[in-house]
Amino acid sequence: MDPIVVLLVLIVLITVGAPIFLALGLSGLLGLYMARGSMAFFFAPSSLFGQLNAFELIALPLFILMGSFLGATPVGSSLFTAAVRWLNWLRGSLAISSVGASAMFGAVSGVSLAGVAAVGSIAVPQMLDRGYSRSLAAGSVVSAGALAMLIPPSVPFIIYGSVASVSVADLFIGGIVPGILLALALSVFIYVRVRLNPSEAPVSQERFTWKQRWSSLANIWHAALLVFAVLGSIYSGLATPSEAAGIGALGAFLIATIVFRSLSWAKFMEIVGTTARISGAILLIMGCAKIFGDYLNMVRVPQLLTGALISSGLPTWAILLAIMLLLILLGMIVDAVSLIVVTTPVLLPLITALGYDPLWFGIIMVLNLEIAVVTPPVGLNLYALRSVCPELRVEEIIRSALPFVIVQFLVLMLFVFVPSLSLWLPGLM
């Protein structure tokens, strides 16, 4: 009965609007107290400190800082401009360009909200001005923004790697193929959609010369070189993800100050403050979730769940499908960080007992989160797009995202049932 009481306390706290870190910490502390008495007050701080005392977590604030510095530059608009000039021969080129720009911006930020804000503020008004349907304009941007969660450097991969004790570098490598395939799937969906319904995307009358196309790369080569340096140093073994994050943050700072001259002292202090608040919030949630997770492990909830499902006689595919649906439903009401740190300790023993690689599960987890950030009521990308495009209503943004969610789910199922697709590149490295 004790785990049920603890779970009810967690649900009640979340329902009444308590901060997620407080709900996790208090319910976990209550569980530890019920299980071990006053020793809980020694276990809880040890759990919190043990979770946060990890070298790889240094990469978290540094990659956020890197993305924030680049977000203060015109890189987002430059990426979209370059994509438009290279893809304007396609019907629906502005929407497809939004996907491409979001994917590239994800490689320099690692935060989906930044991608939605940077690309959406430019792409959506241009699409609406050129006669694109509001549904296609909003849906393409809000769904493509989630690519930042999958394409390295990815903040969710850093968090999962810390919780699951999986190499962050391997997760970064493993996210490349799913990220590219998802971007292609969204682009193909847009192309097929506008071919079937041409009224959603009028044919572009603009024509660009090869000189204009190549010149559009002039304002993005710095960011591309930075991404190559960061990821190349990780994949070559010259630097750990944390060290590479330091290189990325410094490089982004230099690009913002020297190349674009867009970083004033006030803006610098604002970025540092925002990065500190975001990083502190994420780390606090991770620490408190570890308290809750340690209680679950103490009373053997993961082991009992694993034993019950394996002995149930259900086929493996049914168990996997149930886990995916559970993660999608939880993602609709719980933020991404909390979902990773709470569910990973519970589900990972089951996944490994079924014979699957923890690296694969990390990639699948983040693919689930891509769906979570574009589904209400906690789909943060929906509200991020609304904040930069006030001409769109939240209701129509939600409706516009639904067809793209179906595409994301189909891609998720592909990687669920064909694990080798996400593991072959890390295997080569």
C-alpha positions in Angstrom: 0.0 0.0 0.0 2.9 2.4 0.7 3.9 2.9 -3.0 0.2 3.7 -3.8 0.0 6.3 -1.1 3.3 7.9 -2.3 2.0 7.9 -5.9 -1.3 9.5 -4.8 0.6 12.2 -2.9 2.7 12.9 -6.0 -0.4 13.2 -8.2 -2.2 15.4 -5.7 0.8 17.8 -5.4 1.1 18.0 -9.2 -2.7 18.5 -9.6 -2.8 21.4 -7.1 0.0 23.2 -9.0 3.0 22.5 -6.8 6.4 22.8 -8.6 7.4 19.5 -10.0 10.6 19.4 -8.1 8.7 19.9 -4.8 6.2 17.2 -5.7 8.9 14.7 -6.5 11.0 15.6 -3.6 8.3 15.6 -0.9 6.6 12.4 -2.2 10.0 10.6 -2.4 10.9 11.8 1.1 7.6 10.6 2.4 8.1 7.2 0.8 11.6 6.9 2.3 10.3 7.9 5.7 7.6 5.2 5.5 10.2 2.6 4.5 13.1 3.6 6.7 11.9 6.0 9.3 14.2 8.9 10.3 17.0 7.5 8.1 15.1 9.0 5.3 16.6 12.4 6.2 20.0 11.0 5.5 19.0 9.0 2.4 17.3 12.0 0.6 20.3 14.4 0.6 22.6 11.6 -0.4 20.3 10.8 -3.4 20.1 14.4 -4.5 23.9 15.0 -4.2 24.7 11.7 -5.9 22.6 12.5 -8.9 24.1 16.0 -9.4 27.7 15.1 -8.6 28.4 13.9 -12.2 31.0 15.4 -14.5 28.9 14.9 -17.6 26.2 17.3 -16.2 28.6 20.2 -16.7 27.6 19.9 -20.4 24.0 20.8 -19.6 24.4 24.5 -18.7 27.2 25.0 -21.3 25.2 23.7 -24.2 22.2 25.8 -23.1 24.6 28.8 -22.9 25.9 28.0 -26.4 22.4 27.9 -27.8 21.4 31.2 -26.0 24.5 33.0 -27.4 23.6 31.9 -30.9 20.0 32.7 -30.4 21.0 36.3 -29.8 22.5 36.4 -33.4 20.7 36.4 -36.8 21.7 32.7 -37.3 18.1 31.5 -37.2 16.9 33.9 -39.9 20.1 33.2 -41.9 19.4 29.5 -41.8 15.9 30.0 -43.0 17.0 32.3 -45.8 19.6 29.8 -47.0 17.1 26.9 -46.9 14.6 29.0 -48.9 17.1 29.9 -51.6 18.2 26.3 -52.0 14.7 24.7 -51.9 12.6 27.3 -53.7 12.1 25.0 -56.7 9.9 22.7 -54.5 6.2 23.3 -54.0 5.8 24.0 -50.3 9.4 25.2 -50.2 8.9 27.6 -47.3 7.4 24.9 -45.0 10.1 22.4 -46.0 12.7 25.1 -45.4 11.3 25.6 -41.9 12.0 21.9 -41.3 15.5 22.2 -42.6 16.3 25.4 -40.7 14.9 23.9 -37.5 17.0 20.8 -37.9 20.1 22.9 -38.5 19.3 25.3 -35.6 18.8 22.3 -33.4 22.4 21.3 -34.1 23.5 24.6 -32.6 21.1 24.9 -29.7 19.9 21.5 -28.4 16.7 23.2 -27.1 13.5 22.9 -29.0 11.9 26.1 -27.7 14.8 28.1 -29.1 14.3 26.6 -32.5 10.6 27.3 -32.5 11.1 30.9 -31.5 14.0 31.6 -33.8 12.6 29.9 -37.0 8.9 30.5 -36.2 9.2 34.3 -35.8 10.5 34.5 -39.4 9.0 31.6 -41.2 5.4 31.8 -40.2 4.8 35.5 -41.2 6.5 34.8 -44.6 4.4 31.7 -45.3 1.2 33.6 -44.4 2.2 36.6 -46.5 2.7 34.2 -49.5 -0.7 32.5 -49.2 0.3 29.4 -47.3 -2.5 27.9 -45.2 -2.3 28.8 -41.5 -2.5 25.1 -40.7 0.6 24.2 -42.8 2.6 27.2 -41.6 2.0 26.5 -37.9 2.2 22.8 -38.0 5.5 22.6 -40.0 7.3 25.0 -37.6 5.9 23.7 -34.3 6.7 20.1 -35.1 10.1 20.7 -36.7 11.2 22.7 -33.7 11.2 19.4 -31.7 14.1 18.1 -33.8 16.5 20.0 -31.5 15.7 17.4 -28.9 17.0 14.6 -31.1 19.8 16.2 -33.2 23.0 16.5 -31.2 24.0 18.3 -29.0 20.7 17.4 -27.3 19.9 18.4 -23.7 17.5 15.5 -23.2 20.3 13.1 -24.2 22.6 14.6 -21.5 19.9 14.1 -18.9 19.1 10.5 -19.9 22.8 9.6 -20.1 23.3 10.9 -16.5 20.2 9.0 -15.2 20.8 5.8 -17.1 24.6 5.8 -16.9 24.8 5.6 -20.7 27.6 7.4 -22.7 26.4 10.8 -23.8 28.7 10.7 -26.8 27.1 7.4 -27.9 23.6 9.0 -27.5 24.7 11.9 -29.6 25.9 9.6 -32.3 22.7 7.5 -32.0 20.5 10.5 -32.5 21.9 11.5 -35.9 20.1 8.9 -38.0 16.7 9.3 -36.3 17.0 13.0 -36.5 17.7 13.0 -40.2 15.0 10.5 -41.0 12.4 12.4 -38.9 13.3 15.6 -40.7 13.0 13.8 -44.1 9.7 12.3 -43.1 8.2 15.7 -42.1 9.5 17.2 -45.4 8.0 14.3 -47.5 4.7 14.7 -45.6 4.6 18.4 -46.4 5.5 17.8 -50.1 2.8 15.1 -50.5 0.3 17.2 -48.7 0.7 20.3 -50.9 0.8 18.2 -54.1 -2.6 16.7 -53.1 -3.9 20.1 -52.0 -2.1 22.8 -54.0 -4.1 25.6 -52.4 -2.2 25.1 -49.2 1.1 26.3 -50.7 1.1 28.4 -53.9 4.0 27.9 -56.3 6.8 30.3 -55.5 7.5 32.9 -58.2 10.9 33.8 -56.8 14.0 32.6 -58.6 17.5 32.7 -57.2 20.7 32.5 -59.0 23.5 30.1 -57.9 25.4 33.2 -56.8 22.6 34.2 -54.4 22.3 30.6 -53.1 26.0 30.4 -52.3 26.0 33.9 -50.8 23.2 32.8 -48.4 25.7 30.6 -46.7 27.9 33.5 -45.7 26.1 34.2 -42.5 25.8 30.5 -41.4 29.2 29.0 -42.0 30.4 30.2 -38.6 27.7 28.3 -36.8 28.2 25.2 -39.1 32.0 25.3 -38.3 31.2 25.5 -34.6 28.9 22.5 -34.7 31.5 20.6 -36.7 34.2 21.5 -34.1 32.0 20.5 -31.1 30.6 17.3 -32.5 33.9 16.4 -34.2 35.8 16.7 -31.0 33.4 14.4 -29.3 33.2 11.7 -32.0 37.0 11.7 -32.6 37.6 11.2 -28.9 39.6 14.5 -28.5 37.1 15.8 -26.0 34.4 14.6 -23.7 30.9 16.1 -24.2 31.4 18.4 -21.2 34.7 19.7 -22.6 33.2 20.0 -26.1 30.3 22.0 -24.5 32.9 24.5 -23.1 34.3 24.8 -26.6 30.8 25.4 -28.0 29.9 28.0 -25.4 33.1 29.9 -26.0 32.8 29.7 -29.8 29.2 30.9 -29.7 30.2 33.8 -27.5 32.9 34.8 -30.0 30.5 34.5 -33.0 27.9 36.7 -31.2 30.4 39.3 -30.1 33.0 39.5 -32.9 31.2 38.2 -36.0 27.7 39.6 -35.6 28.4 42.2 -32.8 24.9 41.5 -31.4 25.9 40.9 -27.8 25.7 44.0 -25.5 26.7 43.8 -21.9 23.0 43.9 -20.9 22.2 41.1 -23.3 25.1 39.1 -22.0 23.9 39.4 -18.4 20.4 38.5 -19.5 21.6 35.3 -21.3 23.8 34.3 -18.3 20.9 34.8 -15.9 18.4 32.9 -18.1 20.9 30.0 -18.5 21.5 29.8 -14.8 17.7 29.7 -14.1 17.0 27.1 -16.7 20.0 24.9 -15.7 19.2 25.3 -12.0 15.6 24.3 -12.5 16.5 21.2 -14.6 19.2 20.1 -12.1 16.8 20.6 -9.1 14.2 18.5 -10.8 16.8 15.8 -11.6 18.0 15.8 -7.9 14.5 15.5 -6.5 13.4 12.9 -9.0 16.4 10.8 -7.9 15.0 10.9 -4.3 11.7 9.6 -5.7 13.4 7.0 -7.9 15.5 5.7 -5.1 12.4 5.1 -3.0 10.9 3.1 -5.9 14.0 1.1 -6.1 14.1 0.5 -2.4 10.6 -1.0 -2.4 11.5 -2.9 -5.7 8.8 -1.3 -7.8 10.8 -1.6 -11.1 11.6 -5.2 -10.3 8.0 -6.1 -9.5 6.8 -4.4 -12.6 9.4 -6.2 -14.8 8.5 -9.5 -13.3 4.7 -9.0 -13.7 5.0 -8.0 -17.3 7.4 -10.7 -18.3 5.4 -13.4 -16.6 2.2 -12.1 -18.1 2.8 -14.0 -21.3 2.3 -10.9 -23.5 4.4 -10.7 -26.7 7.3 -8.4 -26.6 5.8 -6.1 -29.2 2.7 -5.6 -27.1 4.7 -4.6 -24.1 6.8 -2.2 -26.1 3.7 -0.6 -27.6 2.2 -0.3 -24.2 5.3 1.5 -22.9 5.4 3.8 -25.9 1.7 4.8 -25.4 2.3 5.3 -21.7 5.3 7.6 -22.4 3.2 9.6 -24.9 0.3 10.0 -22.4 2.7 11.0 -19.6 4.4 13.4 -21.9 1.1 15.2 -22.4 0.9 16.1 -18.7 4.6 16.1 -17.5 7.5 18.1 -18.7 10.3 16.4 -20.6 13.0 16.6 -17.8 10.6 15.1 -15.2 9.5 12.3 -17.6 13.1 11.2 -18.2 14.2 11.2 -14.6 11.1 9.6 -13.2 10.3 6.9 -15.8 13.9 5.8 -16.7 14.7 4.1 -13.4 11.3 2.3 -13.5 11.3 1.3 -17.2 14.9 0.6 -17.9 15.1 -2.6 -15.9 12.1 -3.9 -17.9 13.7 -2.8 -21.2 17.0 -4.6 -20.4 15.2 -7.7 -19.2 13.5 -7.8 -22.6 16.9 -7.9 -24.2 17.1 -4.3 -25.5 20.0 -1.9 -25.3 19.8 1.1 -22.9 21.3 3.2 -25.6 18.4 2.3 -27.9 15.8 3.1 -25.2 17.4 6.5 -24.7 16.8 7.3 -28.4 13.3 6.0 -28.2 12.6 8.1 -25.1 13.7 11.3 -26.8 11.6 10.4 -29.9 8.6 10.1 -27.5 9.5 13.5 -26.0 9.4 15.0 -29.5 5.7 14.1 -29.6 5.2 15.3 -26.0 6.3 18.9 -26.7 3.7 19.3 -29.5 0.7 17.8 -27.7 -1.4 19.7 -25.2 -1.8 20.6 -22.4 2.0 20.7 -21.6 3.2 20.9 -25.2 5.6 23.8 -24.7 6.4 24.2 -28.4 2.7 25.1 -28.9 2.9 28.1 -26.5 6.4 29.1 -27.7 5.1 29.5 -31.3 2.0 31.4 -30.0 4.4 33.8 -28.1 6.3 34.7 -31.3 3.3 34.6 -33.6 0.4 36.3 -31.8 -1.6 36.2 -35.0 -2.1 32.4 -34.5 -4.5 31.1 -31.9 -3.4 28.3 -29.6 -6.4 26.2 -30.7 -5.4 26.3 -34.4 -1.7 25.6 -33.5 -2.8 22.5 -31.7 -5.0 21.4 -34.6 -2.3 22.1 -37.1 0.2 19.9 -35.2 -2.0 16.8 -35.1 -1.2 15.5 -38.7 2.5 16.0 -38.0 2.2 14.1 -34.7 1.0 11.1 -36.7 4.1 11.3 -38.8 6.3 11.5 -35.7 4.4 8.5 -34.2 5.0 6.4 -37.4 8.7 7.3 -37.3 8.8 6.3 -33.6 7.2 2.9 -34.4 9.8 2.4 -37.1 12.7 2.8 -34.6 10.8 0.8 -31.9 10.4 -2.3 -34.1 13.7 -1.9 -36.0 16.2 -1.1 -33.3 19.2 -1.6 -35.6 18.3 1.6 -37.4 19.3 3.7 -34.4 22.2 1.5 -33.2 24.2 0.9 -36.4 25.9 4.3 -36.5 27.1 4.1 -32.8 28.2 0.5 -33.6 30.4 1.8 -36.4 32.0 4.5 -34.2 
